[in-house]
Amino acid sequence: MTPGPGGAVILRRSIQVTCSASVGFYTFLYGLQQPVAALYALFTPIALGLLSTIPGTGRQQAWITLRTLPFGVAFVALGTALAVSTAAAVAGMLIAGFLLSFTVVAGPRTAGPAPGLQLLYILACFPPYAPQTLGARLTGVAVGVVLLSLCQVFVLSGPPATSYRIVLADALETAAAAVVDPARVSVARLRDLSEGMRLSQVSPGERPTGPGRRDRALAQAGAAVRRVLDQLASRSTTSVPPGAAPRTDRSSAALRERVARTCEDTGAALRAGERPPTADALDKAIRQFQAERIRRAADPRAPGADTDVLRRQAADLTLAESTWIAVTAVGVSAAGRRTAPLRPRELFWYADLPTTQLWARRIVGNATHRSVWFQNAVRVACGLAIARLVAGTLDLAHGFWVLLAVLTLGRTTVGATWRAVRQAMVGNLVGAVAAGALLIALGRHLDAYAVLLVPGMLIAFALGPRLGVAYAQGLFTLVVTLAFAQITPTSWRLSEARIVDVVTGSVIGLLCGLLAWPAGARREVHRTMAGLLRSCGTLVPATVEALLAPSAAAPSPPATLPTLRHLRLAEAAYAQFRSEPPTAWEGAQADWHGVLIVAYHTVLGAQRLPCFEAPLADVPPDARAWVRGTAAKLTTEADRIATYFTTHERPAPGRSTPGPPLPEHHPALPTLIDLEVWLTDIDHQLARIEDSVGPKTSMSSPL
């Protein structure tokens, strides 16, 4: 499961929210005699500071918080207007709930404030219908947002997060050192850097997950740099006989030197915040290297015709190509704006597209019932709309608590929702009893409530998230009681109303969880991974045919965008799958991460091989037959594993694939070697996946 925020982060957040909420609340209630503005000034920091997960620290959080102000004003105004009737409020809740929940497709910086904005709309759309209070409501929201952003900057702002550009710089500079002298950098260091670049290990505010050009380029650069690190680590673990140096040549040494220099220069530019160098020199070196390989392969007397040397050259070439992709993508991210079409265009398809089209691609790609983001948005929207209908129809005294329960207690699986609801009911019952006793004891002594509110908020906001749902709900019940007792005459029946509302919201949340995708991402991860494998299976023969095309011109790469769309859906499903409670995926043994690795490897080969390799226009029949036969067998293997994911019928054992009958001396041999390495890697990765779901004997025969 994804780890939650640490104790220091929770404490810092609780102090910031307590300070901003209490200052606005006391100023409006006691200084300006504006109870409506006081209510919104209290709940706005709670909504955006606690219910929301705004990424980053300090100024970054404050900037995101301030950017939500226009949206907060709009949703409060909309909720105030639609409170005219239950039907209008329910329709608005359905639309607003879906749109705000679906903002997750835009990344954590955009989606972080969404739950808080939902709470502001919920608060405004409940009776009484009072458009005359709109000014006070908007004033309270504006003051709450400003106070929270000031506290985020000046009150325990926390250390700044390491930017993704610095992460890239560290990785590139380490890669440069490893290329020059592998003994200087340990394999463990390379592996650690590669793991540290996984988005799950990066601060949410720095993750390049948005649909825009800059984030797409940074994400592509990160994937390419991870591949560079992994390739260097794999080469470092290759055993060499004692006293024997690996056979190499001057062209390989020159290419590695260019790779090292490019990595070092790009890393230094990223660290200094300067414009990174272009990859033109590296691109020229790659093409010269390829031309030299083909020339040497055509000469039987040249050492380059040796198959072992060619395979090492293939590794150097792949390393250089990954570096070229990384440096070019860094340049696109630094430019930020639309650029001229980059070649090969399939690799950088996003560089010359308008921003609106990039957003449209991301939204349309997830506007399917197979997307877990879409499923969650529908589940939340329906739950909130039903809760608003029930609260309005039954005329519950504090009906917004019903929706708040749906919003805060809903989970992606029905089992997890039931556990949260069960704990929340216990916590609310204890909290309500304590709140009722407090109201009876203090009566209408407003000064006592005013004194207790600040320490009550600090304790509730600091301890609740650490101790669990039951404590959080119970302590929040006390906070709500202390606040409402100062705004309007309140009796112990307030606690009774909260229990009824929370139970009502919990039942609605459970029903929605039971009826709408109750298993969470468990089924979707099977479906999307199966679809991804099948898409990769069709991409392999398409790549082979692009290289075998009888043309002297450079081959055209196959279309990889459909596979990339499957990859995005699978990544989203896998991310949610790993964040759900263990009971949701107990017994599942499939290597889902291995499927994603296969997809990355397949897509990268499909993009780079036709762009960087010479076409195989004149290939011996035996080699042509092996290439096509191997591609067909890999397609079959991918389909077999995908079928297991959807039907749960274990793959039958007995796969076997012939070895590569490559000619010893032929002008096309370097390209055949590169293609062989790519196909063999895919086969080995599929073997590991099938081993994780079927009998070990099923993968006993390698390529």
C-alpha positions in Angstrom: 0.0 0.0 0.0 1.1 3.6 -0.6 2.4 5.0 2.6 0.5 8.0 4.1 2.1 11.2 5.3 4.5 11.1 8.1 4.0 12.4 11.6 5.9 15.6 11.0 3.8 16.4 7.9 0.6 15.7 9.8 1.6 17.9 12.7 2.7 20.7 10.4 -0.5 20.5 8.5 -2.6 20.5 11.7 -0.9 23.6 13.0 -1.4 25.4 9.7 -5.1 24.5 9.5 -5.7 25.3 13.1 -4.1 28.8 12.9 -5.8 29.8 9.7 -9.2 28.4 10.6 -9.3 29.9 14.1 -8.1 33.4 13.0 -10.8 33.6 10.3 -13.5 32.1 12.5 -12.9 34.3 15.6 -12.4 37.5 13.5 -15.7 37.1 11.7 -17.8 35.7 14.5 -16.7 38.0 17.4 -15.0 40.9 15.7 -17.4 41.5 12.7 -20.5 39.7 14.0 -20.7 37.7 10.7 -21.6 34.1 11.6 -22.1 33.0 8.0 -18.6 34.3 6.9 -17.2 32.8 10.1 -18.6 29.3 9.2 -17.0 29.4 5.7 -13.7 30.9 7.0 -13.6 27.9 9.4 -14.4 25.2 6.9 -12.4 26.4 4.0 -9.0 25.7 5.6 -10.3 22.4 6.9 -11.5 21.5 3.4 -8.3 22.5 1.6 -5.8 21.8 4.3 -7.1 18.5 5.7 -9.6 16.9 3.4 -7.5 17.7 0.3 -4.0 16.5 -0.4 -2.2 19.5 -1.8 1.3 18.4 -2.9 4.5 20.1 -2.1 5.6 22.3 0.9 5.7 26.0 1.6 5.4 28.3 -1.3 4.4 25.5 -3.7 1.5 24.5 -1.5 0.5 28.1 -1.1 0.5 28.8 -4.8 -1.7 25.7 -5.5 -4.0 26.8 -2.7 -4.3 30.4 -4.1 -5.0 29.0 -7.5 -8.1 27.2 -6.1 -9.7 30.4 -4.9 -11.6 31.2 -8.2 -12.8 27.6 -8.3 -13.9 27.7 -4.7 -15.8 30.9 -5.3 -17.4 29.4 -8.3 -18.5 26.2 -6.6 -19.9 28.1 -3.5 -21.8 30.5 -5.8 -23.1 27.5 -7.8 -24.1 25.6 -4.7 -25.9 28.7 -3.3 -27.9 29.1 -6.5 -28.8 25.4 -6.8 -30.0 25.1 -3.2 -33.3 26.6 -4.5 -34.6 23.0 -4.8 -33.6 19.5 -4.0 -33.7 18.4 -7.7 -31.4 21.3 -8.8 -29.0 20.6 -5.9 -28.9 16.8 -6.8 -28.2 17.5 -10.5 -25.5 20.0 -9.6 -24.0 17.5 -7.1 -23.9 14.8 -9.7 -22.1 16.9 -12.3 -19.8 18.7 -9.8 -18.9 15.5 -8.0 -18.0 13.7 -11.2 -15.9 16.6 -12.7 -14.0 17.2 -9.5 -13.3 13.5 -8.9 -12.2 13.1 -12.5 -9.6 15.8 -12.2 -7.2 13.0 -11.1 -6.4 12.6 -14.7 -4.6 15.9 -14.6 -2.1 14.8 -11.9 -1.8 15.5 -8.2 -1.2 19.3 -8.5 -4.6 19.7 -10.1 -6.5 17.0 -8.4 -5.2 17.6 -4.9 -7.7 20.4 -4.0 -10.7 18.6 -5.5 -12.1 17.0 -2.3 -11.9 20.4 -0.6 -13.8 22.0 -3.4 -16.4 19.3 -3.2 -16.9 20.1 0.5 -17.3 23.8 -0.2 -20.0 23.0 -2.8 -21.7 20.6 -0.3 -21.8 23.2 2.4 -23.3 25.8 0.0 -26.0 23.7 -1.7 -27.9 22.8 1.5 -31.0 24.6 2.8 -31.9 27.2 3.7 -31.9 28.8 0.3 -30.3 32.1 1.1 -28.8 33.9 -1.9 -28.6 37.1 0.2 -25.8 35.4 2.2 -23.7 34.8 -0.9 -21.4 37.8 -0.3 -20.7 36.6 3.3 -20.0 33.1 2.0 -17.6 34.2 -0.7 -15.8 36.5 1.8 -15.3 33.7 4.2 -14.0 31.4 1.5 -11.6 34.1 0.2 -10.3 34.9 3.7 -9.9 31.2 4.5 -7.9 30.5 1.3 -5.6 33.5 1.9 -5.0 32.7 5.6 -4.3 29.0 4.8 -1.8 30.0 2.0 -0.1 32.5 4.4 0.3 29.8 7.0 1.6 27.4 4.5 4.4 29.9 3.7 5.2 31.3 7.1 4.1 28.7 9.7 6.3 25.5 9.6 6.5 25.5 5.8 8.8 22.5 5.9 11.8 21.7 3.8 11.4 22.1 0.0 10.9 18.9 -2.0 13.7 17.8 -4.4 12.6 18.8 -7.9 12.3 16.1 -10.6 14.9 18.0 -12.6 17.5 17.6 -9.8 16.6 13.9 -9.6 17.3 13.7 -13.4 20.5 15.6 -12.9 21.8 13.2 -10.2 21.0 10.2 -12.4 22.6 11.7 -15.5 25.8 12.7 -13.7 26.1 9.3 -12.1 25.5 7.6 -15.5 28.2 9.7 -17.0 30.7 8.5 -14.3 29.6 4.9 -14.8 30.1 5.1 -18.6 33.6 6.5 -18.2 34.7 4.1 -15.5 32.2 1.3 -14.4 34.4 0.7 -11.3 33.6 4.2 -10.0 29.9 3.5 -9.5 28.6 0.4 -7.8 25.7 -1.6 -9.2 23.8 -0.9 -5.9 24.1 2.9 -6.5 22.8 2.6 -10.1 19.9 0.4 -8.9 19.0 2.8 -6.0 19.0 5.8 -8.4 16.8 3.9 -10.8 14.3 3.0 -8.0 14.4 6.6 -6.7 13.2 7.8 -10.1 10.0 5.8 -9.9 7.1 8.3 -9.6 5.9 6.6 -6.4 9.2 7.6 -4.8 9.0 11.2 -6.0 7.2 13.9 -4.0 3.7 14.3 -5.4 4.2 17.9 -6.2 7.2 17.1 -8.4 5.7 14.1 -10.3 5.5 14.8 -14.0 2.1 13.3 -14.4 0.1 16.1 -16.0 -1.2 16.0 -19.6 0.8 19.1 -20.7 3.9 19.1 -22.9 6.4 19.8 -20.1 5.2 17.0 -17.9 5.0 14.5 -20.7 8.6 15.4 -21.8 9.9 15.1 -18.2 8.2 11.7 -17.8 9.7 10.5 -21.0 13.1 11.8 -20.0 12.8 10.0 -16.7 11.9 6.7 -18.3 14.8 6.9 -20.7 17.3 7.8 -17.9 16.0 4.9 -15.8 16.7 2.7 -18.8 20.2 4.1 -19.1 20.9 3.3 -15.4 19.4 -0.2 -15.7 21.5 -0.9 -18.8 24.7 0.2 -17.0 23.8 -1.9 -13.9 23.2 -4.9 -16.1 26.5 -4.5 -17.9 28.3 -4.1 -14.6 27.1 -7.5 -13.5 28.2 -9.3 -16.6 31.0 -11.6 -15.7 34.3 -11.3 -17.5 37.0 -14.1 -17.1 39.9 -13.1 -14.8 42.6 -11.3 -16.7 40.5 -10.9 -19.8 39.2 -7.6 -21.1 36.0 -7.5 -23.1 36.7 -7.2 -26.8 35.8 -3.7 -28.0 36.8 -1.2 -30.7 37.6 2.4 -31.1 34.1 3.3 -32.5 32.4 1.9 -29.4 34.8 3.8 -27.2 34.1 7.0 -29.0 30.4 6.5 -28.8 30.6 5.8 -25.0 32.7 8.9 -24.6 30.1 11.0 -26.4 27.3 9.4 -24.2 29.2 10.3 -21.1 29.9 13.9 -22.1 26.2 14.4 -23.1 25.0 13.0 -19.8 27.4 15.2 -17.8 26.5 18.4 -19.7 22.8 17.8 -19.5 23.0 17.0 -15.8 25.0 20.2 -15.1 22.5 22.3 -17.1 19.5 20.8 -15.2 21.2 21.4 -11.8 22.1 25.0 -12.7 18.6 25.8 -14.2 20.1 26.5 -17.6 19.0 25.5 -21.1 20.2 22.0 -21.7 22.5 21.2 -24.7 21.0 19.7 -27.8 21.4 16.1 -28.7 22.6 16.8 -32.2 26.2 15.7 -31.6 25.1 12.5 -30.0 22.6 11.8 -32.9 25.5 12.3 -35.3 27.7 9.9 -33.4 24.9 7.3 -33.3 24.5 7.4 -37.1 28.2 7.3 -37.7 28.5 4.3 -35.3 25.7 2.5 -37.2 27.3 3.2 -40.6 30.6 1.9 -39.3 29.0 -1.3 -37.9 27.3 -2.0 -41.2 30.5 -1.3 -43.2 32.5 -3.6 -40.9 29.9 -6.4 -41.0 30.1 -6.4 -44.8 33.9 -7.0 -44.6 34.7 -10.6 -43.5 38.2 -9.5 -42.4 36.9 -6.8 -40.0 36.7 -7.7 -36.3 33.2 -6.1 -36.2 31.8 -9.1 -38.0 32.3 -11.2 -34.8 28.9 -11.9 -33.3 30.0 -11.3 -29.7 31.4 -7.9 -30.5 28.3 -7.0 -32.4 26.2 -7.9 -29.4 28.3 -5.6 -27.2 28.0 -2.9 -29.9 24.3 -3.4 -29.8 24.3 -2.7 -26.0 26.4 0.4 -26.6 24.0 1.5 -29.3 21.0 1.0 -27.1 22.6 2.9 -24.3 23.4 5.8 -26.7 19.8 5.8 -28.1 18.3 5.9 -24.6 20.5 8.8 -23.7 19.6 10.6 -26.9 15.9 10.2 -26.1 16.4 11.5 -22.6 18.4 14.6 -23.7 15.9 15.4 -26.5 13.0 15.1 -24.0 14.8 17.3 -21.5 15.1 19.9 -24.3 11.4 19.7 -25.0 10.5 20.2 -21.3 12.9 23.2 -21.1 11.3 24.8 -24.1 7.8 24.3 -22.7 6.1 25.6 -25.9 5.2 23.9 -29.1 8.2 23.0 -31.2 8.7 22.0 -34.8 8.0 18.3 -35.4 10.8 16.2 -34.0 12.2 13.2 -35.8 11.4 10.5 -35.3 7.9 12.0 -34.8 6.5 8.8 -33.2 8.8 9.2 -30.3 7.9 12.8 -29.6 4.4 13.0 -30.9 3.4 15.5 -28.2 6.0 18.1 -28.9 4.2 20.0 -31.7 0.6 19.5 -30.5 -1.4 22.3 -29.0 -2.0 22.1 -25.3 -5.8 21.7 -25.7 -5.3 18.6 -27.8 -2.9 17.1 -25.3 -5.6 17.6 -22.6 -8.2 16.2 -24.8 -6.1 13.1 -25.5 -5.7 12.5 -21.7 -9.4 13.0 -21.0 -10.7 11.0 -23.9 -8.2 8.2 -23.1 -9.7 7.8 -19.6 -13.4 8.5 -20.6 -14.1 4.7 -20.6 -15.6 2.4 -18.0 -12.3 0.5 -18.1 -10.5 3.4 -16.5 -10.3 3.2 -12.7 -10.3 7.0 -12.6 -13.6 7.1 -14.5 -15.0 4.4 -12.2 -14.1 6.3 -9.0 -15.5 9.5 -10.4 -18.8 7.8 -11.2 -18.9 6.1 -7.8 -18.3 9.3 -5.9 -20.7 11.4 -8.0 -23.5 8.9 -7.6 -22.9 8.5 -3.9 -23.0 12.3 -3.3 -26.0 12.8 -5.5 -28.0 10.1 -3.7 -26.9 11.4 -0.3 -28.1 14.9 -1.3 -31.4 13.5 -2.5 -31.9 11.6 0.8 -30.9 14.5 3.0 -33.1 16.9 1.1 -36.1 14.6 1.0 -35.9 13.7 4.6 -35.1 17.3 5.6 -32.3 16.3 7.9 -31.2 19.0 10.3 -27.5 19.0 9.3 -27.7 17.1 6.0 -24.3 18.1 4.8 -22.8 15.6 7.2 -24.5 12.9 5.2 -22.5 13.9 2.1 -19.4 14.5 4.2 -19.6 10.9 5.4 -19.9 9.7 1.8 -17.0 11.8 0.7 -14.6 10.9 3.5 -15.5 7.2 4.2 -15.9 6.0 0.7 -13.2 3.6 -0.5 -12.4 1.9 -3.8 -13.6 -1.6 -2.6 -16.7 -2.5 -0.7 -14.7 -4.3 1.9 -12.4 -1.3 2.7 -15.5 0.9 2.8 -17.2 -1.4 5.3 -14.1 -1.3 7.6 -13.9 2.5 7.4 -17.7 2.8 8.1 -17.5 0.4 11.0 -14.7 2.3 12.6 -16.4 5.6 11.9 -19.6 4.6 13.6 -17.8 3.6 16.7 -15.8 6.9 16.7 -18.8 9.0 16.1 -20.8 7.3 18.8 -18.1 7.9 21.4 -17.5 11.4 20.1 -21.2 12.2 20.1 -21.6 11.0 23.7 -18.6 13.1 24.8 -20.0 16.1 22.8 -23.4 15.7 24.4 -22.0 15.6 27.9 -19.9 18.7 27.0 -22.9 20.7 25.8 -24.9 19.7 28.9 -22.1 20.7 31.2 -21.2 24.1 29.5 -24.6 25.2 28.5 -24.5 28.6 26.7 -21.1 29.6 28.1 -19.7 30.8 24.7 -16.4 31.8 26.1 -15.7 28.2 27.2 -16.4 26.9 23.7 -14.2 29.6 22.3 -11.3 28.6 24.6 -11.7 24.9 23.9 -12.0 25.2 20.1 -8.3 25.9 19.3 -6.8 23.1 21.4 -9.6 20.8 20.2 -8.8 21.4 16.6 -5.1 21.0 17.1 -5.6 17.7 18.9 -8.2 16.4 16.4 -6.2 17.3 13.3 -2.9 16.1 14.7 -3.9 12.8 16.3 -6.9 11.8 14.2 -5.0 10.9 11.0 -2.3 9.1 13.0 -4.7 7.0 15.2 -7.2 5.9 12.5 -10.7 6.5 11.2 -12.5 6.0 14.6 -10.4 8.5 16.4 -10.5 11.0 13.5 -14.3 10.8 13.4 -14.8 11.0 17.1 -12.4 14.0 17.5 -13.9 15.8 14.6 -17.4 15.4 16.1 -16.1 17.3 19.2 -14.6 20.1 16.9 -17.9 20.5 15.0 -19.8 20.7 18.3 -17.5 23.3 19.7 -17.8 25.4 16.5 -21.6 25.2 16.1 -22.2 25.9 19.7 -20.7 29.4 19.2 -22.7 30.1 16.0 -26.2 29.1 17.1 -27.9 27.9 20.2 -27.1 24.2 20.4 -28.3 21.3 22.6 -27.2 17.7 23.0 -29.4 16.9 20.1 -26.7 18.2 17.8 -24.7 15.0 18.6 -27.8 12.9 17.9 -28.2 14.6 14.5 -24.6 13.9 13.6 -24.9 10.2 14.5 -28.0 9.9 12.3 -26.4 11.8 9.4 -23.1 9.9 9.5 -25.0 6.5 9.7 -27.1 7.6 6.7 -24.1 8.7 4.7 -22.3 5.4 5.6 -25.2 3.3 4.4 -25.3 5.2 1.1 -21.5 4.9 0.7 -21.8 1.1 1.3 -24.6 0.7 -1.2 -22.6 2.6 -3.8 -19.5 0.6 -3.1 -21.5 -2.6 -3.4 -23.2 -1.7 -6.7 -20.5 0.2 -8.5 -17.3 -1.8 -9.0 -17.1 -3.3 -5.6 -13.8 -5.1 -6.2 -11.9 -1.9 -6.9 -9.0 -2.3 -9.3 -8.7 -6.0 -8.9 -10.8 -6.8 -12.0 -9.6 -3.8 -14.0 -5.9 -4.7 -13.4 -6.6 -8.1 -15.0 -8.5 -6.6 -17.9 -6.1 -3.7 -18.6 -3.0 -5.8 -18.3 -4.5 -8.4 -20.6 -5.3 -5.7 -23.1 -1.8 -4.2 -22.8 -0.2 -7.6 -23.4 -2.3 -8.2 -26.5 -1.5 -4.7 -27.8 2.2 -5.4 -27.3 1.8 -8.8 -29.0 0.5 -7.0 -32.2 3.2 -4.4 -32.0 6.1 -6.9 -32.3 5.3 -8.3 -35.7 4.4 -4.8 -37.0 7.9 -3.7 -35.9 9.5 -6.7 -37.6 7.6 -6.0 -40.9 8.6 -2.3 -40.8 12.3 -3.5 -40.7 11.8 -6.2 -43.4 10.0 -3.8 -45.8 11.7 -4.0 -49.2 12.8 -0.4 -49.4 16.1 1.4 -49.3 14.5 4.3 -47.4 14.4 4.4 -43.7 11.5 2.2 -42.4 8.5 3.9 -40.8 7.8 2.9 -37.2 4.5 1.2 -36.4 1.8 3.2 -34.6 2.5 2.9 -30.8 -0.2 5.3 -29.6 -2.8 2.6 -29.1 -0.3 0.6 -27.0 0.6 3.7 -25.0 -3.1 4.3 -24.3 -3.4 0.7 -23.0 -0.3 1.4 -20.9 -1.7 4.5 -19.3 -4.9 2.6 -18.3 -2.9 -0.3 -16.9 -0.6 2.0 -15.0 -3.6 3.7 -13.3 -5.2 0.4 -12.5 -2.0 -1.0 -11.1 -1.4 2.2 -9.0 -4.9 1.9 -7.4 -4.5 -1.9 -7.0 -1.3 -1.5 -4.9 -2.9 1.2 -2.8 -5.9 -0.9 -1.8 -6.0 -3.0 1.4 -4.2 -6.4 1.1 -7.4 -8.3 1.2 -8.3 -6.9 -2.2 -5.4 -8.7 -3.8 -4.5 -11.6 -1.6 -3.7 -14.7 -3.6 -2.9 -12.7 -6.8 0.6 -13.8 -7.9 0.9 -12.3 -11.3 3.9 -10.1 -11.9 2.0 -7.0 -12.8 5.1 -4.8 -12.7 6.7 -7.2 -15.1 3.9 -6.7 -17.6 4.5 -2.9 -17.5 8.2 -3.6 -18.1 7.4 -5.7 -21.1 5.2 -2.9 -22.4 7.9 -0.2 -22.0 10.5 -2.5 -23.6 8.2 -3.3 -26.5 7.1 0.3 -27.2 10.7 1.6 -27.0 11.9 -1.1 -29.5 9.0 -0.4 -31.8 9.9 3.3 -31.7 13.6 3.2 -31.9 14.5 0.1 -34.1 12.8 1.4 -37.3 14.2 4.9 -36.6 17.8 4.0 -35.9 18.4 0.8 -37.8 19.1 0.1 -41.4 16.2 -1.6 -43.3 16.6 -5.3 -43.8 15.9 -5.2 -47.5 18.2 -8.1 -48.4 18.1 -10.8 -45.8 18.8 -14.5 -46.2 15.5 -16.5 -46.2 16.5 -18.5 -43.0 17.0 -15.3 -41.0 13.8 -13.7 -42.4 11.9 -16.8 -41.4 13.4 -16.8 -37.9 12.5 -13.2 -37.3 9.0 -13.5 -38.5 8.5 -16.9 -36.7 9.8 -15.5 -33.5 7.6 -12.4 -33.6 4.6 -14.7 -34.3 5.5 -16.9 -31.3 5.9 -13.9 -29.0 2.4 -12.7 -30.1 1.0 -16.1 -29.3 2.7 -16.2 -25.9 1.5 -12.7 -25.0 -2.1 -13.7 -26.0 -1.8 -16.9 -23.9 -0.8 -15.0 -20.8 -3.5 -12.3 -21.4 -6.1 -15.1 -21.7 -5.1 -16.3 -18.3 -5.5 -12.8 -16.8 -9.1 -12.7 -18.1 -10.2 -16.3 -17.7 -7.9 -17.5 -14.9 -7.1 -20.7 -16.8 -3.5 -21.4 -16.3 -1.4 -21.4 -19.4 -0.6 -24.9 -20.7 3.1 -25.9 -20.5 5.2 -26.8 -23.5 6.4 -23.6 -25.2 9.5 -23.9 -27.3 11.1 -21.4 -29.7 14.0 -22.2 -32.1 17.4 -20.5 -31.8 18.3 -17.7 -34.2 19.8 -19.0 -37.5 21.7 -15.8 -38.2 24.3 -15.7 -41.0 27.8 -15.2 -39.9 28.8 -12.5 -42.4 26.2 -10.3 -44.0 25.7 -6.5 -44.5 22.4 -6.6 -42.6 23.9 -8.6 -39.6 24.1 -5.6 -37.1 20.4 -4.9 -37.5 19.6 -8.6 -37.2 21.6 -8.7 -34.0 19.8 -5.7 -32.6 16.5 -7.2 -33.5 17.5 -10.6 -32.0 18.4 -8.9 -28.7 15.1 -7.0 -28.6 13.0 -10.2 -29.3 15.0 -12.3 -26.8 14.5 -9.7 -24.1 10.8 -9.7 -24.6 10.7 -13.5 -24.5 12.7 -13.6 -21.2 10.3 -11.0 -19.7 7.3 -13.0 -20.8 8.8 -16.1 -19.3 9.1 -14.4 -15.9 5.5 -13.3 -16.1 4.3 -16.8 -17.0 6.4 -18.3 -14.3 4.5 -16.1 -11.8 1.1 -17.5 -12.8 1.8 -21.0 -14.1 3.9 -24.1 -13.6 7.6 -23.6 -13.7 7.9 -26.1 -16.5 5.9 -23.9 -18.8 8.8 -21.6 -19.3 11.6 -24.1 -19.5 12.6 -23.4 -23.1 14.1 -20.0 -23.8 14.5 -18.4 -27.2 
